[in-house]
Amino acid sequence: MNIIELIIDENDEFSGIDAISIVESPAIEENFIALNEQKEYKFAEVDNEKRILMGAILIPNKPIYRKDGDKEYYIYFTKDTVKKASELFLMRGKQNNSTYEHFEKINGLTLVESWIVEDKEKDKTALYGMDLPVGTWAGTLKVNNDDVWNEYVKTNKVKGFSIEGYFAEKNERPNEVIEEDLSAEIQAGLKLLEIKQALIEYQLKSFSNYPDGIKGNAKRGIELNKKQGNKCATQTGKVRAQQLAQGKAITLQTVKRMYSYLSRAEEYYDPNDTTACGTISYLLWGGKAGLRWSRSILKQEGEIEMVERLIDESLKAPCWEGYEMIGYKRKNGKKVPNCVPIKRK
């Protein structure tokens, strides 16, 4: 299996981390801690809940498992890339960019502290029992969103941070020819990760009993996309279509992403225009059958209300806090809001 080092492309303004996501299973395998009910001084008794999450955001030289279709590989970031990514995140004013499980933007979460661990024994994280490697990007997020705090943090539905953004691939190489200074650290991580990955895949709740209509829509979307030179949809959408067409099991998080996408993209679906990317992408994710089925599963799992609330919030506020929408632009082949910083007078 190959290992790919991800780097920041200095010539690409979008390269780097775009948002911090709160997730149930962080790829870096480090959970945050929720600082609540901390009695520090008498005035703290007035507000028992600090609503602050502290933990690792990105760990250097840690192999992270990825799978795109039949392709399996690992990615990792060096200490220099982690440091550069943390700096650019702040320099570009993205402290308020947050998502839930990478599938929906959420408001009310702000990165209020950010630092690189330089001495693991003397670092602030060590005071709270965390054992993070030197070079780790750590931080604290303030949660000013009642729904997120009460329904996700306090119920332990989310346990750690994850990042989302755009990175370039520096190189790709088999395990046996990894540079000497990284091999021991990464190889040890690979062995541990393979064991944990097997356990995670076994424990994750998944669904494979979806209707034939979903499979049929995905297959039709794949065929139509081929006729258009596979120009439509993101890589994620293409991979998802292959999963659905083959009837493979998908996790609850994938069901959430399916419902989130289909409920918002329905307006771009035109059954009479099979050359439009909006129609093709909609079919790749399962089409109307996928929308009905994913909603029924989320309702069955008690997740529908929270997901729909997050979707409503994203539609009302297409841009991050501190940004305003001025028209649209094309990004990765898709029409998206053009969000620019609000000019202060």
C-alpha positions in Angstrom: 0.0 0.0 0.0 1.3 3.4 -0.9 2.0 6.4 1.3 1.4 10.0 0.0 2.8 13.1 1.6 0.4 16.0 1.4 1.8 19.5 1.0 0.6 23.0 0.6 0.9 24.4 -2.9 2.3 27.9 -2.5 0.8 28.9 -6.0 -2.7 27.8 -5.1 -4.8 30.3 -3.0 -7.1 27.5 -2.0 -4.4 25.1 -0.8 -4.5 24.6 2.9 -7.1 24.0 5.6 -10.5 25.5 4.9 -12.4 24.4 8.1 -12.2 22.4 11.3 -14.8 19.6 11.6 -16.0 18.1 14.8 -16.4 14.3 14.3 -17.2 11.1 16.0 -14.1 9.2 14.8 -11.1 11.6 14.2 -8.6 10.2 11.7 -5.7 11.4 13.9 -7.1 9.1 16.6 -7.0 11.8 19.3 -10.1 12.9 21.1 -10.7 16.4 22.4 -11.7 17.2 26.0 -14.7 19.4 26.8 -13.8 21.9 29.5 -17.0 22.1 31.5 -17.9 22.3 35.1 -14.4 23.6 35.9 -14.6 25.5 39.3 -11.7 27.9 39.1 -12.9 30.9 41.0 -16.2 32.0 42.6 -17.4 33.7 39.5 -17.1 30.4 37.6 -20.0 29.0 39.6 -22.3 31.3 37.7 -21.4 29.5 34.5 -20.5 25.9 35.1 -20.1 25.1 31.4 -17.1 26.8 29.7 -18.2 25.3 26.4 -14.6 24.9 25.2 -13.1 22.0 23.4 -9.4 21.4 23.5 -7.4 18.9 21.6 -5.2 18.0 18.6 -6.2 19.4 15.3 -3.4 17.8 13.1 -0.6 15.5 14.1 2.6 15.3 12.0 4.0 12.1 10.5 0.9 10.2 11.4 -0.4 7.8 8.7 -4.1 8.4 7.9 -5.9 5.6 6.0 -7.8 6.6 2.9 -9.8 4.6 0.3 -11.1 5.8 -3.0 -13.1 3.1 -4.7 -10.7 0.1 -4.9 -7.6 2.3 -4.2 -6.3 2.1 -0.7 -3.5 4.3 0.6 -2.1 6.4 3.5 -1.5 10.1 3.7 0.6 12.1 6.1 1.8 15.6 6.9 5.3 16.7 7.9 5.9 19.0 10.9 6.7 21.9 8.5 3.4 21.3 6.6 1.4 21.1 9.9 2.9 24.4 11.1 2.4 26.2 7.7 -1.2 24.9 7.6 -2.0 26.2 11.1 -0.5 29.6 10.3 -2.3 30.0 7.0 -5.6 29.1 8.6 -5.3 32.0 11.0 -3.7 34.4 8.5 -6.7 33.9 6.2 -9.1 34.6 9.0 -10.8 31.1 9.0 -11.2 30.8 12.8 -15.0 30.6 12.4 -15.0 27.9 9.7 -16.4 24.8 11.2 -18.4 21.8 10.0 -20.1 18.7 11.5 -18.7 15.4 10.2 -17.4 17.1 7.1 -20.9 17.2 5.6 -22.5 20.4 6.8 -21.3 23.8 7.9 -22.2 24.9 11.4 -22.1 28.3 13.0 -21.1 29.3 16.5 -17.7 27.5 16.7 -14.6 29.6 16.9 -10.9 28.7 17.2 -9.9 30.9 20.2 -6.5 29.3 20.9 -3.9 27.8 18.5 -0.4 26.6 19.1 2.2 24.0 18.0 3.4 21.6 20.7 7.1 22.2 21.3 7.6 20.3 24.6 5.1 17.5 25.2 5.7 17.4 29.0 5.4 21.2 29.5 2.7 21.9 26.9 -0.7 23.1 28.0 -2.3 19.9 26.7 -0.2 17.8 29.2 -1.9 19.6 32.0 -5.2 18.0 30.9 -3.7 14.5 30.5 -3.1 14.6 26.7 0.1 13.0 25.3 0.7 14.7 22.0 3.8 14.5 19.8 6.1 17.5 19.3 4.9 19.4 16.2 1.2 18.7 16.8 -1.2 21.6 16.0 -3.3 21.9 19.1 -6.1 24.4 19.8 -9.3 25.2 21.7 -12.7 25.9 20.1 -15.4 27.9 21.8 -18.9 26.5 21.2 -21.5 29.2 21.1 -24.1 26.9 19.5 -26.7 25.4 21.9 -27.7 22.6 19.5 -24.1 21.4 18.9 -23.2 21.6 22.6 -26.3 19.9 24.0 -27.0 17.4 21.2 -23.5 16.4 20.1 -20.8 17.4 22.6 -22.7 16.6 25.9 -24.1 13.3 24.4 -20.6 12.3 23.2 -21.7 12.0 19.6 -18.6 13.9 18.6 -15.2 13.1 20.1 -12.5 14.9 18.2 -11.3 17.3 15.5 -10.7 16.7 11.9 -9.6 19.0 9.1 -10.9 19.6 5.6 -9.1 21.5 2.9 -7.0 21.2 -0.3 -3.5 19.8 -0.5 -1.1 18.8 -3.2 0.6 15.4 -3.4 4.4 15.7 -3.1 5.1 12.1 -4.0 3.8 8.6 -3.8 6.0 5.6 -2.8 5.7 2.1 -1.5 6.3 1.6 2.2 9.7 -0.1 1.8 11.3 3.0 0.3 10.1 5.7 2.8 12.8 8.1 3.7 14.9 6.8 6.6 14.1 9.7 9.0 10.4 9.0 8.8 10.3 5.2 8.4 10.4 4.1 12.0 7.7 6.5 13.2 5.4 6.0 10.2 5.8 2.2 10.0 4.9 1.8 13.7 1.9 4.0 13.1 0.9 2.0 10.0 0.9 -1.3 11.9 -1.2 0.1 14.7 -3.6 1.9 12.3 -4.2 -1.3 10.3 -5.4 -3.0 13.5 -7.6 -0.1 14.5 -9.0 0.3 11.0 -10.1 -3.3 11.0 -11.9 -2.9 14.4 -13.5 0.4 13.3 -14.9 -1.1 10.1 -16.2 -4.0 12.1 -17.9 -1.7 14.6 -19.3 1.0 12.3 -23.0 0.7 11.7 -23.7 0.3 8.0 -26.6 -0.1 5.6 -26.8 -2.2 2.5 -30.5 -2.8 2.2 -31.2 0.2 0.0 -33.7 0.0 -2.9 -32.8 -1.1 -6.4 -33.9 2.4 -7.5 -30.8 3.9 -5.9 -28.5 1.4 -7.6 -30.2 2.0 -10.9 -29.9 5.8 -10.6 -26.2 5.5 -9.7 -25.6 3.3 -12.7 -27.4 5.7 -15.0 -25.4 8.6 -13.6 -22.2 6.8 -14.2 -23.2 6.0 -17.8 -24.3 9.6 -18.5 -21.1 11.0 -16.9 -19.0 8.8 -19.2 -20.7 10.3 -22.2 -19.7 13.7 -20.9 -16.1 12.7 -20.4 -16.6 12.2 -16.7 -16.5 16.0 -16.2 -19.4 16.1 -13.8 -19.3 15.6 -10.0 -16.4 15.6 -7.5 -14.3 12.6 -6.9 -16.3 11.9 -3.8 -19.5 11.8 -5.9 -18.0 9.4 -8.4 -16.7 7.1 -5.7 -20.1 7.2 -4.0 -21.9 6.2 -7.2 -19.6 3.2 -7.6 -20.5 2.1 -4.0 -24.3 2.5 -4.6 -24.2 0.9 -8.0 -22.5 -2.2 -6.6 -24.8 -2.3 -3.6 -22.0 -1.9 -1.1 -22.7 -1.1 2.5 -22.5 2.6 3.5 -22.2 4.1 7.0 -24.6 6.3 8.8 -22.3 9.3 8.2 -22.5 8.6 4.4 -26.3 8.4 4.7 -26.2 11.9 6.3 -24.1 13.2 3.5 -26.4 11.6 0.9 -29.5 13.3 2.4 -27.7 16.6 2.8 -26.5 16.7 -0.8 -29.7 15.4 -2.4 -32.1 17.7 -0.4 -30.1 20.7 -1.6 -29.3 19.7 -5.1 -32.8 18.6 -6.1 -33.4 22.0 -7.7 -30.6 21.4 -10.2 -32.0 18.0 -11.3 -33.8 18.0 -14.7 -34.8 14.6 -16.0 -35.3 16.1 -19.4 -31.7 17.3 -19.6 -29.4 14.2 -19.3 -26.3 16.2 -20.3 -26.5 18.7 -17.4 -24.0 18.1 -14.6 -26.7 19.0 -12.0 -28.8 16.0 -13.3 -25.9 13.7 -13.5 -24.5 14.5 -10.1 -28.0 14.0 -8.6 -28.2 10.6 -10.1 -24.7 9.6 -8.9 -25.9 10.1 -5.3 -29.0 7.9 -5.8 -31.5 10.5 -7.2 -35.0 10.8 -5.8 -34.9 7.2 -4.5 -31.8 8.1 -2.5 -33.4 11.1 -1.1 -36.5 9.2 0.1 -34.4 6.3 1.5 -31.8 8.4 3.3 -34.5 10.5 5.0 -36.2 7.3 6.2 -33.0 6.0 7.6 -32.2 9.2 9.4 -35.7 9.4 10.8 -35.3 5.8 12.0 -32.0 6.6 13.7 -33.3 9.8 15.3 -30.9 12.0 13.3 -33.3 13.7 10.9 -34.2 16.8 12.9 -30.5 17.8 13.6 -29.5 17.2 10.0 -32.4 19.2 8.6 -31.6 22.1 11.0 -28.0 22.2 9.9 -29.1 22.2 6.2 -31.5 25.1 6.9 -28.8 27.0 8.6 -26.4 26.5 5.6 -29.0 27.7 3.2 -29.8 30.8 5.2 -26.1 31.7 5.6 -24.1 30.4 2.6 -20.9 32.2 3.8 -18.8 31.9 6.9 -19.2 34.4 9.7 -17.4 37.6 8.8 -17.9 37.0 5.0 -20.6 38.1 2.6 -21.9 36.6 -0.6 -21.3 38.5 -3.8 -22.5 36.5 -6.7 -21.3 33.0 -7.6 -18.0 31.4 -8.8 -16.8 28.1 -10.1 -14.9 25.8 -7.8 -14.0 22.3 -8.7 -16.4 22.4 -11.5 -19.3 23.4 -9.3 -21.2 26.7 -8.9 -20.7 27.9 -5.4 -21.3 31.2 -3.5 -18.5 33.8 -3.9 -17.8 34.6 -0.3 -15.5 37.6 0.4 -14.5 39.2 3.7 -16.9 41.9 4.9 -15.3 45.3 4.7 -15.4 47.1 8.0 -16.1 50.8 7.8 
